Amino acid sequence: MRPYALGYVLFEDSPEGIAKWHSFATEVLGLMRGTDVGKAVRYRMDERIARFIIVPGTPRNFTLGWEYPGEAAFRQALADLRETGVELTPVDKAGLTMRGVTEAYQFVDPIGVRSELFYGGHVEPIVPFVSPTGARFVTGDQGMGHATLLVDDVAKAKKFYLGPMGMHLRETTFLNAAFFGVNPRQHSFAAVQVPMEGSGAQLSHVMLEVEEVDDVGRALDKCVGGKAPLTTSLGKHWNDHMISFYVRTPSGWDVEFGAGGLRVEQVGDWSQVHQGGLAGASLWGHHLIGPNGEIGRNIGVPPG
């Protein structure tokens, strides 16, 4: 029983890091500050009361919230995971309120990713979402976007996410990366194998899609103007057709900010492909930008 969408990202940061998120989230990304719950800071991108949830803690710790369309599908997913030996822990009432969901369970997947299953996302119809920058985000049946992780074992990730999680494998690449779909978004989850000390996973980036490429350009202008550090130049991916750039968040991972993403009308209507070329992950652009502003290789070109 596959999830419906990536519903939220919950992550930890220091008090100083959390304070830096406000100007980044609202002025650069165009997110709306939601209602804080205790020490948790929340940001909206649509009618949902929380898409990004930041809590005090260890920087770079993160949790992916996978949404199910209703209670029946949610219960079946829990049963599927339990059958494979996954240990599930219920989220308490305070945690549900913070996340803005009806029910949720936590688990750690075989590659060390902290994840949650939930259903019944809470909406706020009386106080509408209004972006400080005028941006309109592509969410709905495509969820909040996609998450890309750096992992130590892509094969182990494929076994779990194609098995108990029921996702579709939409593509692989020569860089030992796998892209998984659960809804009309070309991919909602991706895992890229990199050398790592020990086992585990790191958050590489979260992709947010807006309706208009002009909103991408305006956000890019903010970054060029010094509001946030660019890590990858404007470009167009060959797989999902996203015209986007990458920017470093105050928490140390990236946001991919784009428009024009490919929509797969039927979840299963996608022939798995393997990118075997060595020219990069993008039709144009997406060059790495170093700390001093130097322009490097395309993000899909092997180092060296």
C-alpha positions in Angstrom: 0.0 0.0 0.0 2.0 3.0 -1.3 1.7 6.5 0.3 -0.4 9.1 -1.5 2.3 11.9 -1.3 5.1 13.4 0.7 3.0 15.5 3.1 5.5 17.3 5.3 9.2 17.5 6.4 10.0 17.8 10.0 13.5 18.7 10.9 15.6 19.9 13.8 17.9 22.9 14.2 19.5 25.1 16.8 17.6 28.1 18.1 19.9 30.3 16.0 19.2 28.3 12.9 15.5 28.4 13.5 15.6 32.1 13.8 17.3 32.4 10.4 14.6 30.4 8.7 12.0 33.2 8.9 13.5 35.6 6.4 14.6 32.6 4.2 11.2 30.9 4.2 9.1 34.0 3.7 11.3 36.4 1.6 13.1 33.9 -0.6 10.8 30.8 -0.9 7.5 32.7 -0.4 6.2 30.4 2.4 3.7 31.7 4.9 4.5 31.5 8.6 1.9 29.3 10.3 0.9 29.1 13.9 3.7 28.0 16.2 2.9 25.1 18.5 5.1 25.2 21.7 8.7 25.5 20.4 7.8 24.2 17.0 7.9 26.7 14.1 5.6 25.9 11.1 5.4 27.1 7.6 2.6 26.8 5.1 2.6 26.5 1.3 -1.1 25.8 0.7 -4.2 25.2 2.8 -2.4 22.7 5.0 -1.5 24.1 8.4 2.0 22.7 8.3 4.3 21.6 5.5 7.7 22.5 7.1 8.0 21.9 10.8 11.1 23.0 12.6 11.8 21.9 16.2 14.8 22.6 18.5 17.4 19.8 18.3 20.4 18.5 16.4 20.9 20.2 13.0 20.5 17.9 10.0 18.2 15.5 11.8 15.0 15.2 9.7 11.8 13.1 9.3 9.8 12.6 6.2 6.0 12.5 6.6 4.3 10.1 4.1 0.6 10.7 3.6 -2.1 8.1 3.0 -5.5 9.0 1.4 -7.6 7.7 4.3 -7.8 5.6 7.4 -8.3 2.3 5.5 -5.2 2.7 3.4 -3.3 3.9 6.5 -4.2 0.8 8.5 -3.2 -1.5 5.6 0.1 0.3 5.3 0.8 -0.2 9.0 0.0 -3.9 8.6 2.3 -4.3 5.6 5.2 -2.7 7.4 4.6 -4.8 10.6 4.7 -8.0 8.5 8.2 -7.1 7.4 9.4 -6.5 11.0 9.4 -2.7 10.9 9.0 -1.3 14.4 6.2 1.3 14.5 5.7 3.9 17.3 2.5 6.0 17.5 2.9 9.7 17.6 1.3 11.1 20.8 -1.5 13.7 20.9 0.9 16.7 21.3 2.9 15.5 18.3 -0.2 15.1 16.2 -1.2 18.6 17.0 2.2 19.9 16.1 2.2 18.1 12.8 -1.5 18.9 12.0 -2.5 15.3 11.3 -5.2 12.9 12.6 -2.9 9.9 13.3 0.7 9.1 12.6 3.3 6.4 13.3 7.1 6.7 13.3 9.7 4.2 12.1 13.3 4.1 10.9 13.8 2.5 7.5 16.6 0.0 6.7 18.9 2.8 5.4 18.4 4.9 8.6 15.8 7.4 7.4 13.4 8.6 10.1 9.9 8.5 8.5 6.3 8.8 9.5 3.1 7.5 8.0 0.0 9.6 8.6 -3.5 10.4 7.3 -6.0 13.2 7.8 -3.9 16.3 7.2 -5.4 19.4 8.8 -6.4 22.3 6.7 -7.0 26.0 7.5 -9.9 27.2 5.2 -10.7 30.3 7.3 -7.2 31.8 7.1 -6.2 31.3 3.5 -2.6 30.7 2.4 -1.1 34.0 1.2 2.5 33.9 0.0 4.5 36.9 1.0 6.0 36.9 -2.5 2.8 36.1 -4.4 4.0 32.6 -5.3 1.5 29.8 -5.9 2.8 26.3 -5.1 2.0 23.1 -6.9 0.7 20.7 -4.3 -2.7 18.9 -4.2 -2.5 15.4 -5.6 1.3 15.8 -6.0 2.0 16.5 -2.3 4.4 19.1 -1.1 7.2 18.2 -3.5 10.0 15.7 -3.4 12.9 14.8 -1.1 16.3 13.5 -2.3 18.6 11.7 0.1 22.2 10.7 0.1 22.5 7.1 1.3 25.1 4.4 1.7 23.2 1.6 0.0 20.8 2.3 -2.9 20.0 -1.4 -3.4 18.8 -1.6 0.2 16.6 1.5 -0.4 15.1 0.0 -3.5 14.2 -3.2 -1.8 12.3 -1.4 1.0 10.6 1.4 -1.0 9.5 -0.9 -3.8 8.5 -3.6 -1.4 6.7 -2.7 1.9 6.3 1.0 0.8 4.9 0.0 -2.6 6.4 2.9 -4.6 7.1 2.8 -8.3 10.7 2.9 -9.6 10.6 5.5 -12.3 14.3 5.7 -13.2 17.9 4.8 -12.2 21.1 6.4 -13.3 24.8 5.5 -13.8 25.5 7.4 -10.6 23.7 4.7 -8.7 20.6 6.8 -8.0 17.0 5.7 -7.9 13.9 7.9 -8.3 10.5 6.7 -6.9 7.0 7.9 -7.7 3.8 7.6 -5.7 1.5 10.1 -7.5 1.5 12.3 -10.7 4.7 14.0 -9.7 7.5 12.4 -11.7 9.3 11.5 -8.4 8.4 12.2 -4.8 11.5 10.4 -3.4 15.1 9.8 -4.6 18.1 8.1 -3.2 21.7 8.7 -4.4 24.5 6.5 -3.2 27.6 8.3 -2.0 30.5 7.2 0.1 29.6 7.7 3.8 31.1 7.0 7.1 29.1 4.2 8.6 25.5 3.7 7.6 22.6 6.1 7.4 21.2 8.8 5.2 21.5 12.6 4.8 19.0 15.0 3.4 20.3 16.4 0.1 17.4 18.6 -0.8 13.7 19.2 -0.8 12.1 20.3 -4.0 9.3 22.9 -4.0 7.4 23.6 -7.3 5.6 26.9 -8.1 3.1 27.5 -10.9 5.0 30.2 -12.8 8.6 30.3 -13.9 8.5 34.0 -13.1 8.3 33.1 -9.4 11.4 31.0 -9.9 13.1 34.0 -11.4 12.1 36.3 -8.6 13.3 33.9 -6.0 16.6 33.6 -7.9 17.0 37.3 -7.9 16.7 37.3 -4.1 19.5 34.8 -3.9 21.7 36.7 -6.3 21.0 39.8 -4.2 22.5 38.1 -1.2 19.4 36.8 0.6 20.6 33.2 0.5 23.6 31.3 -1.0 23.0 29.6 -4.4 24.5 26.1 -4.7 23.4 25.2 -8.2 22.6 27.5 -11.2 19.3 27.7 -13.0 18.8 24.7 -15.2 16.3 22.2 -16.6 16.3 18.5 -15.5 15.9 15.9 -18.3 13.8 13.6 -16.2 11.0 15.7 -14.6 11.5 18.8 -16.9 11.8 21.0 -13.8 13.3 24.5 -14.5 14.9 25.2 -11.1 17.9 26.3 -9.1 19.2 25.1 -5.7 19.7 27.2 -2.6 21.3 26.4 0.7 18.9 26.5 3.7 19.9 27.8 7.1 19.9 24.2 8.3 22.6 23.2 5.8 20.7 21.2 3.2 19.3 22.6 0.0 15.9 23.5 -1.4 15.4 23.0 -5.1 13.0 25.7 -6.3 11.4 25.2 -9.7 8.5 25.3 -12.1 7.2 23.4 -15.1 7.5 19.9 -13.7 6.3 16.9 -15.8 3.0 15.3 -14.7 2.5 11.6 -15.0 -1.3 11.3 -15.5 -1.6 7.7 -14.3 0.7 6.6 -11.4 1.6 3.3 -13.1 1.9 4.8 -16.6 5.7 5.2 -16.7 8.2 2.9 -18.3 11.3 2.6 -16.0 14.3 4.0 -17.7 18.0 4.1 -16.9 20.1 7.2 -17.7 23.3 5.8 -19.2 24.8 8.9 -20.6 27.6 10.8 -18.9 26.6 14.3 -19.9 24.7 15.2 -16.8 21.3 15.2 -15.2 20.0 18.3 -17.0 19.3 19.4 -20.5 21.0 22.7 -19.7 22.3 24.6 -16.7 22.4 23.2 -13.1 26.1 23.9 -12.7 27.5 23.6 -9.2 28.3 26.9 -7.5 31.2 26.9 -5.1 31.5 28.9 -1.9 33.5 31.6 -3.7 31.1 31.7 -6.6 33.1 29.6 -8.9 31.1 27.6 -11.5 31.6 23.9 -11.6 30.3 20.8 -13.4 26.7 19.9 -14.1 25.2 18.1 -11.0 24.8 14.9 -13.0 28.4 14.7 -14.3 30.7 12.4 -12.4 33.5 14.1 -10.5 37.0 14.1 -12.0 
